[in-house]
Amino acid sequence: MEIWDEVIKEYNYELNRLKNVLGEGTVEGYAQYRQIVGQIAGIEWSRQIFSDIIKKRMYDEEDQRYRVFIF
């Protein structure tokens, strides 16, 4: 397993944990609800940016290798 797979796994674990807190109804008020929803949004944003960066880096590396073989 690559390091980025582990990072994505941890993002997903935390997202599921927070969503379960909301789903179980154990939130103690609107302020805590807003905090958890904000955390979910932040983690999802981070996960997407991280995934985009990894995909771009991998694509760039493949593109670099391809260029080497052409010339």
HTML snippet that shows the backbone in 3Dmol.js (N, CA, C, O; Angstrom):
<script src="https://3Dmol.org/build/3Dmol-min.js"></script>
<div id="view" style="width:600px;height:400px;position:relative"></div>
<script>
const pdb = `
ATOM      1  N   MET A   1       0.849  -1.175   0.000  1.00  0.00           N
ATOM      2  CA  MET A   1       0.000   0.000   0.000  1.00  0.00           C
ATOM      3  C   MET A   1       0.896   1.239   0.000  1.00  0.00           C
ATOM      4  O   MET A   1       1.828   1.360   0.795  1.00  0.00           O
ATOM      5  N   GLU A   2       0.587   2.137  -0.901  1.00  0.00           N
ATOM      6  CA  GLU A   2       1.342   3.389  -1.000  1.00  0.00           C
ATOM      7  C   GLU A   2       0.921   4.348   0.111  1.00  0.00           C
ATOM      8  O   GLU A   2      -0.148   4.203   0.703  1.00  0.00           O
ATOM      9  N   ILE A   3       1.766   5.312   0.377  1.00  0.00           N
ATOM     10  CA  ILE A   3       1.486   6.262   1.455  1.00  0.00           C
ATOM     11  C   ILE A   3       0.204   7.053   1.173  1.00  0.00           C
ATOM     12  O   ILE A   3      -0.558   7.339   2.096  1.00  0.00           O
ATOM     13  N   TRP A   4      -0.042   7.410  -0.096  1.00  0.00           N
ATOM     14  CA  TRP A   4      -1.250   8.187  -0.391  1.00  0.00           C
ATOM     15  C   TRP A   4      -2.511   7.354  -0.197  1.00  0.00           C
ATOM     16  O   TRP A   4      -3.571   7.896   0.115  1.00  0.00           O
ATOM     17  N   ASP A   5      -2.404   6.042  -0.381  1.00  0.00           N
ATOM     18  CA  ASP A   5      -3.544   5.171  -0.101  1.00  0.00           C
ATOM     19  C   ASP A   5      -3.869   5.183   1.390  1.00  0.00           C
ATOM     20  O   ASP A   5      -5.036   5.168   1.780  1.00  0.00           O
ATOM     21  N   GLU A   6      -2.836   5.211   2.208  1.00  0.00           N
ATOM     22  CA  GLU A   6      -3.038   5.259   3.656  1.00  0.00           C
ATOM     23  C   GLU A   6      -3.676   6.578   4.075  1.00  0.00           C
ATOM     24  O   GLU A   6      -4.540   6.607   4.951  1.00  0.00           O
ATOM     25  N   VAL A   7      -3.247   7.662   3.446  1.00  0.00           N
ATOM     26  CA  VAL A   7      -3.823   8.975   3.769  1.00  0.00           C
ATOM     27  C   VAL A   7      -5.304   9.004   3.393  1.00  0.00           C
ATOM     28  O   VAL A   7      -6.134   9.438   4.191  1.00  0.00           O
ATOM     29  N   ILE A   8      -5.639   8.552   2.199  1.00  0.00           N
ATOM     30  CA  ILE A   8      -7.037   8.512   1.762  1.00  0.00           C
ATOM     31  C   ILE A   8      -7.858   7.616   2.687  1.00  0.00           C
ATOM     32  O   ILE A   8      -9.002   7.935   3.012  1.00  0.00           O
ATOM     33  N   LYS A   9      -7.273   6.494   3.110  1.00  0.00           N
ATOM     34  CA  LYS A   9      -7.962   5.583   4.033  1.00  0.00           C
ATOM     35  C   LYS A   9      -8.293   6.296   5.343  1.00  0.00           C
ATOM     36  O   LYS A   9      -9.387   6.131   5.883  1.00  0.00           O
ATOM     37  N   GLU A  10      -7.352   7.084   5.853  1.00  0.00           N
ATOM     38  CA  GLU A  10      -7.586   7.818   7.098  1.00  0.00           C
ATOM     39  C   GLU A  10      -8.636   8.908   6.913  1.00  0.00           C
ATOM     40  O   GLU A  10      -9.479   9.114   7.786  1.00  0.00           O
ATOM     41  N   TYR A  11      -8.586   9.612   5.769  1.00  0.00           N
ATOM     42  CA  TYR A  11      -9.633  10.595   5.472  1.00  0.00           C
ATOM     43  C   TYR A  11     -11.005   9.917   5.490  1.00  0.00           C
ATOM     44  O   TYR A  11     -11.941  10.415   6.115  1.00  0.00           O
ATOM     45  N   ASN A  12     -11.114   8.793   4.809  1.00  0.00           N
ATOM     46  CA  ASN A  12     -12.391   8.083   4.727  1.00  0.00           C
ATOM     47  C   ASN A  12     -12.854   7.586   6.089  1.00  0.00           C
ATOM     48  O   ASN A  12     -14.043   7.646   6.402  1.00  0.00           O
ATOM     49  N   TYR A  13     -11.929   7.099   6.894  1.00  0.00           N
ATOM     50  CA  TYR A  13     -12.266   6.631   8.232  1.00  0.00           C
ATOM     51  C   TYR A  13     -12.862   7.768   9.062  1.00  0.00           C
ATOM     52  O   TYR A  13     -13.893   7.599   9.714  1.00  0.00           O
ATOM     53  N   GLU A  14     -12.207   8.915   9.030  1.00  0.00           N
ATOM     54  CA  GLU A  14     -12.681  10.046   9.825  1.00  0.00           C
ATOM     55  C   GLU A  14     -14.015  10.565   9.296  1.00  0.00           C
ATOM     56  O   GLU A  14     -14.889  10.933  10.082  1.00  0.00           O
ATOM     57  N   LEU A  15     -14.180  10.599   7.986  1.00  0.00           N
ATOM     58  CA  LEU A  15     -15.462  11.012   7.415  1.00  0.00           C
ATOM     59  C   LEU A  15     -16.589  10.095   7.876  1.00  0.00           C
ATOM     60  O   LEU A  15     -17.652  10.565   8.283  1.00  0.00           O
ATOM     61  N   ASN A  16     -16.359   8.807   7.813  1.00  0.00           N
ATOM     62  CA  ASN A  16     -17.376   7.852   8.251  1.00  0.00           C
ATOM     63  C   ASN A  16     -17.690   8.001   9.734  1.00  0.00           C
ATOM     64  O   ASN A  16     -18.846   7.902  10.146  1.00  0.00           O
ATOM     65  N   ARG A  17     -16.668   8.234  10.519  1.00  0.00           N
ATOM     66  CA  ARG A  17     -16.867   8.411  11.956  1.00  0.00           C
ATOM     67  C   ARG A  17     -17.743   9.631  12.235  1.00  0.00           C
ATOM     68  O   ARG A  17     -18.683   9.561  13.026  1.00  0.00           O
ATOM     69  N   LEU A  18     -17.430  10.734  11.590  1.00  0.00           N
ATOM     70  CA  LEU A  18     -18.205  11.958  11.803  1.00  0.00           C
ATOM     71  C   LEU A  18     -19.641  11.815  11.290  1.00  0.00           C
ATOM     72  O   LEU A  18     -20.585  12.284  11.925  1.00  0.00           O
ATOM     73  N   LYS A  19     -19.790  11.173  10.154  1.00  0.00           N
ATOM     74  CA  LYS A  19     -21.141  10.968   9.608  1.00  0.00           C
ATOM     75  C   LYS A  19     -21.952  10.056  10.519  1.00  0.00           C
ATOM     76  O   LYS A  19     -23.161  10.238  10.662  1.00  0.00           O
ATOM     77  N   ASN A  20     -21.304   9.088  11.130  1.00  0.00           N
ATOM     78  CA  ASN A  20     -22.000   8.220  12.089  1.00  0.00           C
ATOM     79  C   ASN A  20     -22.456   9.001  13.316  1.00  0.00           C
ATOM     80  O   ASN A  20     -23.545   8.762  13.837  1.00  0.00           O
ATOM     81  N   VAL A  21     -21.635   9.926  13.774  1.00  0.00           N
ATOM     82  CA  VAL A  21     -22.025  10.767  14.910  1.00  0.00           C
ATOM     83  C   VAL A  21     -23.303  11.526  14.563  1.00  0.00           C
ATOM     84  O   VAL A  21     -24.229  11.599  15.371  1.00  0.00           O
ATOM     85  N   LEU A  22     -23.347  12.083  13.368  1.00  0.00           N
ATOM     86  CA  LEU A  22     -24.555  12.803  12.949  1.00  0.00           C
ATOM     87  C   LEU A  22     -25.745  11.858  12.821  1.00  0.00           C
ATOM     88  O   LEU A  22     -26.855  12.172  13.252  1.00  0.00           O
ATOM     89  N   GLY A  23     -25.497  10.706  12.225  1.00  0.00           N
ATOM     90  CA  GLY A  23     -26.573   9.737  12.002  1.00  0.00           C
ATOM     91  C   GLY A  23     -27.139   9.140  13.274  1.00  0.00           C
ATOM     92  O   GLY A  23     -28.321   8.798  13.334  1.00  0.00           O
ATOM     93  N   GLU A  24     -26.308   9.013  14.282  1.00  0.00           N
ATOM     94  CA  GLU A  24     -26.759   8.429  15.556  1.00  0.00           C
ATOM     95  C   GLU A  24     -27.542   9.421  16.400  1.00  0.00           C
ATOM     96  O   GLU A  24     -28.202   9.042  17.368  1.00  0.00           O
ATOM     97  N   GLY A  25     -27.466  10.692  16.029  1.00  0.00           N
ATOM     98  CA  GLY A  25     -28.204  11.704  16.778  1.00  0.00           C
ATOM     99  C   GLY A  25     -27.592  12.053  18.120  1.00  0.00           C
ATOM    100  O   GLY A  25     -28.296  12.495  19.028  1.00  0.00           O
ATOM    101  N   THR A  26     -26.295  11.860  18.255  1.00  0.00           N
ATOM    102  CA  THR A  26     -25.644  12.149  19.531  1.00  0.00           C
ATOM    103  C   THR A  26     -25.087  13.573  19.609  1.00  0.00           C
ATOM    104  O   THR A  26     -24.381  13.919  20.557  1.00  0.00           O
ATOM    105  N   VAL A  27     -25.408  14.392  18.610  1.00  0.00           N
ATOM    106  CA  VAL A  27     -24.957  15.781  18.614  1.00  0.00           C
ATOM    107  C   VAL A  27     -25.712  16.530  19.706  1.00  0.00           C
ATOM    108  O   VAL A  27     -26.926  16.382  19.850  1.00  0.00           O
ATOM    109  N   GLU A  28     -24.982  17.334  20.471  1.00  0.00           N
ATOM    110  CA  GLU A  28     -25.561  17.974  21.658  1.00  0.00           C
ATOM    111  C   GLU A  28     -26.110  19.370  21.412  1.00  0.00           C
ATOM    112  O   GLU A  28     -26.470  20.064  22.363  1.00  0.00           O
ATOM    113  N   GLY A  29     -26.179  19.783  20.187  1.00  0.00           N
ATOM    114  CA  GLY A  29     -26.727  21.112  19.915  1.00  0.00           C
ATOM    115  C   GLY A  29     -26.346  21.579  18.524  1.00  0.00           C
ATOM    116  O   GLY A  29     -25.575  20.937  17.812  1.00  0.00           O
ATOM    117  N   TYR A  30     -26.912  22.717  18.163  1.00  0.00           N
ATOM    118  CA  TYR A  30     -26.678  23.245  16.825  1.00  0.00           C
ATOM    119  C   TYR A  30     -25.212  23.623  16.607  1.00  0.00           C
ATOM    120  O   TYR A  30     -24.681  23.431  15.513  1.00  0.00           O
ATOM    121  N   ALA A  31     -24.564  24.151  17.626  1.00  0.00           N
ATOM    122  CA  ALA A  31     -23.154  24.541  17.491  1.00  0.00           C
ATOM    123  C   ALA A  31     -22.279  23.323  17.188  1.00  0.00           C
ATOM    124  O   ALA A  31     -21.398  23.386  16.331  1.00  0.00           O
ATOM    125  N   GLN A  32     -22.520  22.232  17.882  1.00  0.00           N
ATOM    126  CA  GLN A  32     -21.737  21.019  17.627  1.00  0.00           C
ATOM    127  C   GLN A  32     -22.071  20.448  16.253  1.00  0.00           C
ATOM    128  O   GLN A  32     -21.191  19.955  15.548  1.00  0.00           O
ATOM    129  N   TYR A  33     -23.336  20.518  15.881  1.00  0.00           N
ATOM    130  CA  TYR A  33     -23.752  20.065  14.550  1.00  0.00           C
ATOM    131  C   TYR A  33     -22.993  20.835  13.469  1.00  0.00           C
ATOM    132  O   TYR A  33     -22.448  20.238  12.540  1.00  0.00           O
ATOM    133  N   ARG A  34     -22.961  22.167  13.597  1.00  0.00           N
ATOM    134  CA  ARG A  34     -22.248  23.002  12.619  1.00  0.00           C
ATOM    135  C   ARG A  34     -20.763  22.672  12.588  1.00  0.00           C
ATOM    136  O   ARG A  34     -20.155  22.647  11.518  1.00  0.00           O
ATOM    137  N   GLN A  35     -20.179  22.420  13.746  1.00  0.00           N
ATOM    138  CA  GLN A  35     -18.762  22.080  13.822  1.00  0.00           C
ATOM    139  C   GLN A  35     -18.484  20.776  13.071  1.00  0.00           C
ATOM    140  O   GLN A  35     -17.531  20.694  12.297  1.00  0.00           O
ATOM    141  N   ILE A  36     -19.306  19.774  13.297  1.00  0.00           N
ATOM    142  CA  ILE A  36     -19.103  18.473  12.653  1.00  0.00           C
ATOM    143  C   ILE A  36     -19.305  18.584  11.146  1.00  0.00           C
ATOM    144  O   ILE A  36     -18.535  18.019  10.369  1.00  0.00           O
ATOM    145  N   VAL A  37     -20.339  19.310  10.734  1.00  0.00           N
ATOM    146  CA  VAL A  37     -20.579  19.497   9.304  1.00  0.00           C
ATOM    147  C   VAL A  37     -19.397  20.237   8.670  1.00  0.00           C
ATOM    148  O   VAL A  37     -18.984  19.912   7.557  1.00  0.00           O
ATOM    149  N   GLY A  38     -18.862  21.216   9.370  1.00  0.00           N
ATOM    150  CA  GLY A  38     -17.682  21.934   8.878  1.00  0.00           C
ATOM    151  C   GLY A  38     -16.463  21.029   8.775  1.00  0.00           C
ATOM    152  O   GLY A  38     -15.689  21.129   7.823  1.00  0.00           O
ATOM    153  N   GLN A  39     -16.294  20.151   9.748  1.00  0.00           N
ATOM    154  CA  GLN A  39     -15.184  19.207   9.695  1.00  0.00           C
ATOM    155  C   GLN A  39     -15.340  18.267   8.506  1.00  0.00           C
ATOM    156  O   GLN A  39     -14.371  17.982   7.802  1.00  0.00           O
ATOM    157  N   ILE A  40     -16.551  17.792   8.286  1.00  0.00           N
ATOM    158  CA  ILE A  40     -16.795  16.907   7.144  1.00  0.00           C
ATOM    159  C   ILE A  40     -16.463  17.624   5.840  1.00  0.00           C
ATOM    160  O   ILE A  40     -15.787  17.068   4.973  1.00  0.00           O
ATOM    161  N   ALA A  41     -16.937  18.852   5.706  1.00  0.00           N
ATOM    162  CA  ALA A  41     -16.662  19.621   4.487  1.00  0.00           C
ATOM    163  C   ALA A  41     -15.160  19.834   4.302  1.00  0.00           C
ATOM    164  O   ALA A  41     -14.646  19.716   3.190  1.00  0.00           O
ATOM    165  N   GLY A  42     -14.465  20.144   5.382  1.00  0.00           N
ATOM    166  CA  GLY A  42     -13.024  20.368   5.303  1.00  0.00           C
ATOM    167  C   GLY A  42     -12.250  19.115   4.929  1.00  0.00           C
ATOM    168  O   GLY A  42     -11.317  19.171   4.127  1.00  0.00           O
ATOM    169  N   ILE A  43     -12.631  17.999   5.502  1.00  0.00           N
ATOM    170  CA  ILE A  43     -11.947  16.738   5.193  1.00  0.00           C
ATOM    171  C   ILE A  43     -12.223  16.328   3.749  1.00  0.00           C
ATOM    172  O   ILE A  43     -11.322  15.867   3.048  1.00  0.00           O
ATOM    173  N   GLU A  44     -13.470  16.495   3.307  1.00  0.00           N
ATOM    174  CA  GLU A  44     -13.786  16.150   1.918  1.00  0.00           C
ATOM    175  C   GLU A  44     -12.999  17.033   0.948  1.00  0.00           C
ATOM    176  O   GLU A  44     -12.503  16.558  -0.074  1.00  0.00           O
ATOM    177  N   TRP A  45     -12.890  18.328   1.279  1.00  0.00           N
ATOM    178  CA  TRP A  45     -12.111  19.245   0.437  1.00  0.00           C
ATOM    179  C   TRP A  45     -10.647  18.797   0.417  1.00  0.00           C
ATOM    180  O   TRP A  45     -10.035  18.715  -0.648  1.00  0.00           O
ATOM    181  N   SER A  46     -10.094  18.510   1.587  1.00  0.00           N
ATOM    182  CA  SER A  46      -8.698  18.084   1.680  1.00  0.00           C
ATOM    183  C   SER A  46      -8.449  16.796   0.901  1.00  0.00           C
ATOM    184  O   SER A  46      -7.450  16.669   0.192  1.00  0.00           O
ATOM    185  N   ARG A  47      -9.360  15.855   1.041  1.00  0.00           N
ATOM    186  CA  ARG A  47      -9.224  14.578   0.335  1.00  0.00           C
ATOM    187  C   ARG A  47      -9.237  14.790  -1.176  1.00  0.00           C
ATOM    188  O   ARG A  47      -8.457  14.169  -1.898  1.00  0.00           O
ATOM    189  N   GLN A  48     -10.116  15.661  -1.655  1.00  0.00           N
ATOM    190  CA  GLN A  48     -10.204  15.915  -3.088  1.00  0.00           C
ATOM    191  C   GLN A  48      -8.935  16.606  -3.610  1.00  0.00           C
ATOM    192  O   GLN A  48      -8.400  16.219  -4.649  1.00  0.00           O
ATOM    193  N   ILE A  49      -8.464  17.613  -2.897  1.00  0.00           N
ATOM    194  CA  ILE A  49      -7.241  18.310  -3.307  1.00  0.00           C
ATOM    195  C   ILE A  49      -6.054  17.345  -3.298  1.00  0.00           C
ATOM    196  O   ILE A  49      -5.254  17.328  -4.233  1.00  0.00           O
ATOM    197  N   PHE A  50      -5.946  16.548  -2.243  1.00  0.00           N
ATOM    198  CA  PHE A  50      -4.866  15.573  -2.139  1.00  0.00           C
ATOM    199  C   PHE A  50      -4.913  14.594  -3.313  1.00  0.00           C
ATOM    200  O   PHE A  50      -3.887  14.309  -3.930  1.00  0.00           O
ATOM    201  N   SER A  51      -6.109  14.080  -3.617  1.00  0.00           N
ATOM    202  CA  SER A  51      -6.267  13.139  -4.733  1.00  0.00           C
ATOM    203  C   SER A  51      -5.894  13.788  -6.057  1.00  0.00           C
ATOM    204  O   SER A  51      -5.230  13.171  -6.889  1.00  0.00           O
ATOM    205  N   ASP A  52      -6.318  15.033  -6.254  1.00  0.00           N
ATOM    206  CA  ASP A  52      -5.986  15.748  -7.492  1.00  0.00           C
ATOM    207  C   ASP A  52      -4.482  15.927  -7.650  1.00  0.00           C
ATOM    208  O   ASP A  52      -3.938  15.751  -8.741  1.00  0.00           O
ATOM    209  N   ILE A  53      -3.819  16.275  -6.562  1.00  0.00           N
ATOM    210  CA  ILE A  53      -2.357  16.473  -6.612  1.00  0.00           C
ATOM    211  C   ILE A  53      -1.662  15.157  -6.945  1.00  0.00           C
ATOM    212  O   ILE A  53      -0.763  15.126  -7.786  1.00  0.00           O
ATOM    213  N   ILE A  54      -2.069  14.079  -6.297  1.00  0.00           N
ATOM    214  CA  ILE A  54      -1.447  12.777  -6.556  1.00  0.00           C
ATOM    215  C   ILE A  54      -1.661  12.367  -8.009  1.00  0.00           C
ATOM    216  O   ILE A  54      -0.722  11.933  -8.675  1.00  0.00           O
ATOM    217  N   LYS A  55      -2.896  12.500  -8.506  1.00  0.00           N
ATOM    218  CA  LYS A  55      -3.183  12.143  -9.899  1.00  0.00           C
ATOM    219  C   LYS A  55      -2.351  12.981 -10.865  1.00  0.00           C
ATOM    220  O   LYS A  55      -1.817  12.463 -11.846  1.00  0.00           O
ATOM    221  N   LYS A  56      -2.247  14.276 -10.581  1.00  0.00           N
ATOM    222  CA  LYS A  56      -1.461  15.157 -11.450  1.00  0.00           C
ATOM    223  C   LYS A  56       0.010  14.757 -11.438  1.00  0.00           C
ATOM    224  O   LYS A  56       0.648  14.701 -12.489  1.00  0.00           O
ATOM    225  N   ARG A  57       0.544  14.482 -10.266  1.00  0.00           N
ATOM    226  CA  ARG A  57       1.950  14.073 -10.165  1.00  0.00           C
ATOM    227  C   ARG A  57       2.201  12.770 -10.904  1.00  0.00           C
ATOM    228  O   ARG A  57       3.198  12.631 -11.612  1.00  0.00           O
ATOM    229  N   MET A  58       1.290  11.814 -10.737  1.00  0.00           N
ATOM    230  CA  MET A  58       1.467  10.523 -11.399  1.00  0.00           C
ATOM    231  C   MET A  58       1.360  10.693 -12.917  1.00  0.00           C
ATOM    232  O   MET A  58       2.120  10.078 -13.666  1.00  0.00           O
ATOM    233  N   TYR A  59       0.429  11.519 -13.365  1.00  0.00           N
ATOM    234  CA  TYR A  59       0.263  11.773 -14.791  1.00  0.00           C
ATOM    235  C   TYR A  59       1.505  12.455 -15.347  1.00  0.00           C
ATOM    236  O   TYR A  59       1.991  12.093 -16.419  1.00  0.00           O
ATOM    237  N   ASP A  60       2.019  13.446 -14.615  1.00  0.00           N
ATOM    238  CA  ASP A  60       3.223  14.149 -15.059  1.00  0.00           C
ATOM    239  C   ASP A  60       4.411  13.199 -15.151  1.00  0.00           C
ATOM    240  O   ASP A  60       5.199  13.282 -16.093  1.00  0.00           O
ATOM    241  N   GLU A  61       4.547  12.290 -14.174  1.00  0.00           N
ATOM    242  CA  GLU A  61       5.654  11.333 -14.207  1.00  0.00           C
ATOM    243  C   GLU A  61       5.525  10.393 -15.397  1.00  0.00           C
ATOM    244  O   GLU A  61       6.521  10.093 -16.054  1.00  0.00           O
ATOM    245  N   GLU A  62       4.317   9.925 -15.683  1.00  0.00           N
ATOM    246  CA  GLU A  62       4.097   9.056 -16.837  1.00  0.00           C
ATOM    247  C   GLU A  62       4.373   9.810 -18.125  1.00  0.00           C
ATOM    248  O   GLU A  62       4.957   9.260 -19.060  1.00  0.00           O
ATOM    249  N   ASP A  63       3.956  11.065 -18.176  1.00  0.00           N
ATOM    250  CA  ASP A  63       4.182  11.897 -19.356  1.00  0.00           C
ATOM    251  C   ASP A  63       5.679  12.105 -19.571  1.00  0.00           C
ATOM    252  O   ASP A  63       6.154  12.075 -20.707  1.00  0.00           O
ATOM    253  N   GLN A  64       6.427  12.317 -18.481  1.00  0.00           N
ATOM    254  CA  GLN A  64       7.877  12.499 -18.569  1.00  0.00           C
ATOM    255  C   GLN A  64       8.539  11.230 -19.115  1.00  0.00           C
ATOM    256  O   GLN A  64       9.426  11.311 -19.965  1.00  0.00           O
ATOM    257  N   ARG A  65       8.114  10.068 -18.633  1.00  0.00           N
ATOM    258  CA  ARG A  65       8.693   8.813 -19.110  1.00  0.00           C
ATOM    259  C   ARG A  65       8.400   8.605 -20.595  1.00  0.00           C
ATOM    260  O   ARG A  65       9.257   8.145 -21.348  1.00  0.00           O
ATOM    261  N   TYR A  66       7.188   8.946 -21.000  1.00  0.00           N
ATOM    262  CA  TYR A  66       6.784   8.785 -22.386  1.00  0.00           C
ATOM    263  C   TYR A  66       7.635   9.682 -23.295  1.00  0.00           C
ATOM    264  O   TYR A  66       8.048   9.258 -24.374  1.00  0.00           O
ATOM    265  N   ARG A  67       7.893  10.903 -22.864  1.00  0.00           N
ATOM    266  CA  ARG A  67       8.705  11.833 -23.644  1.00  0.00           C
ATOM    267  C   ARG A  67      10.143  11.308 -23.808  1.00  0.00           C
ATOM    268  O   ARG A  67      10.757  11.478 -24.862  1.00  0.00           O
ATOM    269  N   VAL A  68      10.657  10.682 -22.775  1.00  0.00           N
ATOM    270  CA  VAL A  68      12.018  10.161 -22.825  1.00  0.00           C
ATOM    271  C   VAL A  68      12.111   9.082 -23.920  1.00  0.00           C
ATOM    272  O   VAL A  68      13.095   9.032 -24.659  1.00  0.00           O
ATOM    273  N   PHE A  69      11.100   8.232 -24.020  1.00  0.00           N
ATOM    274  CA  PHE A  69      11.134   7.152 -24.997  1.00  0.00           C
ATOM    275  C   PHE A  69      10.934   7.650 -26.421  1.00  0.00           C
ATOM    276  O   PHE A  69      11.406   7.019 -27.367  1.00  0.00           O
ATOM    277  N   ILE A  70      10.245   8.769 -26.587  1.00  0.00           N
ATOM    278  CA  ILE A  70      10.001   9.283 -27.949  1.00  0.00           C
ATOM    279  C   ILE A  70      11.281   9.859 -28.532  1.00  0.00           C
ATOM    280  O   ILE A  70      11.567   9.656 -29.712  1.00  0.00           O
ATOM    281  N   PHE A  71      12.043  10.562 -27.736  1.00  0.00           N
ATOM    282  CA  PHE A  71      13.231  11.247 -28.258  1.00  0.00           C
ATOM    283  C   PHE A  71      14.372  10.335 -28.188  1.00  0.00           C
ATOM    284  O   PHE A  71      15.481  10.702 -28.576  1.00  0.00           O
TER     285      PHE A  71
END
`;
const viewer = $3Dmol.createViewer("view");
viewer.addModel(pdb, "pdb");
viewer.setStyle({}, {cartoon: {color: "spectrum"}});
viewer.zoomTo();
viewer.render();
</script>
